[in-house]
Amino acid sequence: MGKTSEKKEAVKENRRIIKRTLKFILRVAWKERPSLFFVYAILFVAMLIQKAQYVILPKFLIDELMLILGGAPASEHLYTVALYVALICGSNLLANIMSNVANQWRSVLEEWFNEYFETLLAEHTMKMDFEYTEDPAALDQLNRAKEGISWYSGGVVGILNSVYDIIGHITVLLGVSTIIAITCPLLLPVQFIGLLLISIFNAKNNKIEIESYSELAKINRVFGYYLFQLSDFSYGKEIRLYDSADMMLKKAGTETDKLTGVWKKVSNRKRTNAWGMDLINAARDGISYFYIGLLALLKRITIGDFSMCVTSASELYQGMYGVIRSLQEISKRCVYAHQFLKLLDYPEALSKGERKVTGETHTIEFSHVSFKYPRSEQYVLKDINLKISSGEHLSVVGLNGAGKTTFIKLLCRLYDVTEGEILIDGVNIKDYSEEEYRRLFAVVFQDFQLFAFSLRDNIAFDDAANEEEINHVLELAGFYEDAKKLPKGLDTMLYKSFDEQGTELSGGQQQKTAIARALYRNAPIVILDEPTAALDPVAEYDIYRHFDCLVGNKTAIYISHRLSSCKFCDRIAVFAENTIKEYGTHEELVNKKDGIYAELFAAQAQYYIEAT
């Protein structure tokens, strides 16, 4: 009873998925490119013409020829024969022209919809909460969505092709069933029984394919990662200098073996069903031809009728099988495409408020904040209490893994706190509008990214960028003189991904560009996470020397392993053991006996003394 109930629920869920996905696909097609339905109308008319010239017209031509062979005057029938030949050739030519034009049009629309869904997927991915970018389940779902709406389902055109096939097959069925019912009625049950048995085997094969889909999604993602890294030029230095190509190829080969193993398992499971379908088709054809031949020998039907019955029987079976297969195909394709809708349905990891941010000065407060990453039981930060006044410059220091960058992610609300709360101007940050809240921050993360855009676009992200202001922030970041020497100045493309004249910036130049980007945003709170890591000592000193000019009266949070930078900040927070162990000015902490900061500072100072 339990299994029966589960099966019923599974059937209901499958129907819900099909209904929802079909509605989505039809709505998108009608809204974005309604001309696609006109294409299918042309194909439908062309199909009817083809079926008529294939099933019906030969009967009349053969009967005319048999009359001539039977002794009828040729002169009385040659004109009719010529007319039927012309009709067969002409209708075939017309149908082919219509089909070719419509298929070319459909191919163009198919490519358009592929790009449409890629864009839609990219837009949605960029709007998903940051937490999902580090969630393996979400990444697997993203891969299933990509493959489900393209390769496996065929997207809009793939699914509508199956809908069109059903309509076409049903129309043909009505026609040939009428012919068979009149001329050779016993063919109907033979075809129906054969179809029923074939459909059972085909349904089993579809189920096998769908079951393998989930298993393939993760393997495809891992396989793609290894394979595409090898062809990504940005990894070229590491691959060559560390001679890692063989290792990566070996890993890619392992994933290839896994893919091959899955497909082999699927093929083995489907083989028995395929043999069963072949056996049933052979029996069905044998019985059908014997029956129609017997009717012709008994002279109950003409030779033309025999030809029409044979083709009608074939069309009847193909039509019935086509309807069932297309229904099963729609079911399968909709299950695949539904993975795209599941990604669109991904719940928000962060609750979104609506409150606006007001005022020009802002106070930040961490109140008993603790945090552990999703799917982890270990706290990264524990009971953080800290208040940063407007305009204050805070330096955050500590060893690797102390939670410094996580502290910044929480403040920027890339993640929500596990316990406690973060307040801006006394208001929990969860209450603010996400868009309003993010405008408070200009951030340079340690693992910042530049894009294959122009230098101007990488800094401003705005077509109406203020060139004078861009030059100003480049000067503050120490990159203005170098930027002027670029081939096209601010319009120089970064990297060679899309432009052979693109420029590969040095690590230091990239970091200065990221700093300039943060300054151009002109946000009231500036966050710099290891902003000088790729700079030489002279450039680093220059950044420190102009630190006040860089951030001005803005609130600034500065993370660095180089403790000499802390002298430029009002307060220092020392992170250790997942919490703030020390807090104060540079002078207070450097003179604290047995203090963590004092020990770290002394160690670095000693290093420079020994180096000189």
Residue, then its C-alpha position, 0 to 999 in steps of 0.5 A: m500500500g505504501k509503495t502504491s501511494e508513493k507511485k501515485e504521488a510520484v505520478k502527480e508530481n511528474r504531471r505538475i512538473i510537466k504542466r508547469t514547465l510547458k506553461f513556462i516554455l509556451r509563455v516564453a515563446w509567445k512573449e519573446r518570439p511568437s513567429l515560432f508558432f507561424v513556423y510550426a504552422i508552415l511545417f504542419v501544412a508541409m507535413l499534410i501535403q507530404k502525407a497525402q502524396y505518400v499515402i493517397l496519390p500512389k493508390f490512384l496512380i497504381d490503379e490507373l496503371m493496373l487498368i492499362l496493364g489489364g487491357a484498358p485503352a492507354s489513350e484514355h488513362l495516360y492523361t490521368v497517369a501524367l496528372y497523378v505523377a505531376l501531382i506527386c512530384g509537385s506536392n513533394l517539391l512544394a512540401n520540401i521547399m516549405s519545410n526547408v524554409a521553415n526549418q532554417w527559420r526554426s534553427v535561427l530561433e532555436e539559437w536565439f532562445n539558447e542565447y536568451f536562456e544563457t543570458l537569463l541564467a547569467e542574470h539570475t546567477m548574479k542576483m543569487d545570494f553570495e552564499y550559493t557561490e560556495d555551496p556545492a549543492a547550488l553549484d550542482q543545481l546550476n550545472r543541472a539547469k544549464e544542461g537541462i535547458s539546453w543539451y537534454s531538453g533542447g530548450v523552447v524549440g526542443i520541447l515545442n518540437s514534441v508538442y508539434d509532433i503530437i499534433g501532427h501524429i494525431t492528425v495523420l492518425l485520424g486520416v489513416s485510421t479512416i482509410i484502414a477502417i474502410t479497407c482493412p479493419l483488422l489492422l487496427p488491433v494489430q497496430f494497437i497491441g504492438l504499440l502498447l507493448i512498444s510503449i511499455f519498453n520505451a517508458k522503461n528506457n526513458k526512466i533509465e535515462i532520467e535516473s542517470y541524469s542526476e548522477l551525470a550532473k555532478i560528474n559533468r561539472v567536475f569533468g568540465y572543471y578539469l578539462f576547461q582549466l587546461s585550455d584556460f590561458s589564465y592558468g598557463k603559467e602554473i600548468r607549465l611551471y609546475d608541470s601539472a598538465d599530466m596530473m590534470l589530464k589524468k584527473a580529467g581522464t578519471e572523470t571521463d571514465k566515470l562518464t563512460g561508465v555511467w553511459k555504459k551502465v545506461s546502455n546495458r540497462k536499455r539493451t534488453n528493452a531495445w531487443g524486446m521492441d525489435l521483436i515486437n516490430a518484426a511480429r507486427d510487420g509480419i502479421s500486417y503484411f500477411y493480412i493485407g496480402l491475403l485481402a489482395l489475393l482474395k481480390r477484396i481490395t485493389i493493388g492500389d488499395f494494397s499499396m495504400c493499406v501498406t503505407s497506411a498501416s505503417e503511418l498508423y503505427q508510426g503515428m500511434y508510436g509517435v504520439i506515445r513517444s512524443l508524450q514520453e519525450i515531453s515528459k522527459r524533456c520537461v523534467y530536464a528543463h524543470q531543473f532550470l525552473k528549480l534554479l529560478d526558485y532557489p530561496e533567498a539565503l538572506s532575508k531582504g529588508e526595505r528600510k532606506v539608509t539615511g544620513e552621511t555619517h554611519t556608525i558600525e557596531f558588532s554586537h555578540v556576533s558569532f558565525k559558522y559557515p553553512r554546512s559546518e559546525q565549527y565557528v569561524l568567529k565567536d562573540i565579536n563585539l566592536k564599534i566603529s565610529s563614522g570616519e574612524h580608520l580601523s586596522v584588522v590584523g591576525l594570522n591566516g585563518a583568524g576570521k578577518t575576511t569573514f568579518i568583512k563578508l559579514l559586514c558586507r552582508l554576503y553572509d548573515v550572522t549565526e548569532g548576535e547582530i550587526l548594526i548600522d546607525g543602531v539598526n540591524i542591517k537585515d532591515y535595510s534594503e539590500e541595494e541601499y545597504r550595499r551602496l555604503f561599501a567600496v571593497v577591495f577583497q584579497d581575491f578581487q577580480l578584473f574583467a576582460f573589459s576596458l580599463r575605464d569599464n573595470i573602474a567605473f562599471d558605467d557607460a557615462a563614466n566621469e573621465e576626470e574622476i577616473n583619472h583622479v582615483l588612478e592618480l591616488a592609487g598610483f596608476y595614473e602615469d602607467a595608465k597614460k602609457l597604455p595603447k588606448g589609454l582608459d579604453t585599452m582592453l584588459y587581457k586578450s580574451f576578446d581583443e588581440q591588442g588587449t593588455e596584460l597588467s602586472g599584479g601590482q597594476q591590477q591591484k592599483t586598478a582594484i583600489a581605483r575602482a573602490l575609490y571611484r565608487n565614492a562610498p562612505i565606508v572603504i574596506l581594503d583587504e590586503p590592498t598592497a600584497a602585490l605591490d613593491p615596497v616603494a609603491e606600498y610605502d606610497i599607498y601608506r603615505h597617501f592613506d589619508c588622501l585615499v580614504g579622507n574622512k570616510t570610515a575605513i577598515y584595513i586588513s593587512h599582514r604588514l603591521s607597519s600599515c597599522k600606524f596610519c589607522d586610529r584603532i587596531a583589532v587583533f583577531a586570534e582564536n576566532t575572536i578579537k583578542e586585543y583592541g586599541t591604538h598602535e602605541e597601546l598595543v605595541n607596548k602591551k606586555d606579552g601582547i599578540y600584536a606586540e609580538l607580531f610587530a616585533a617579529q616583523a621589525q626583526y625581520y627587516i633589521e636582519a634583512t638590512 
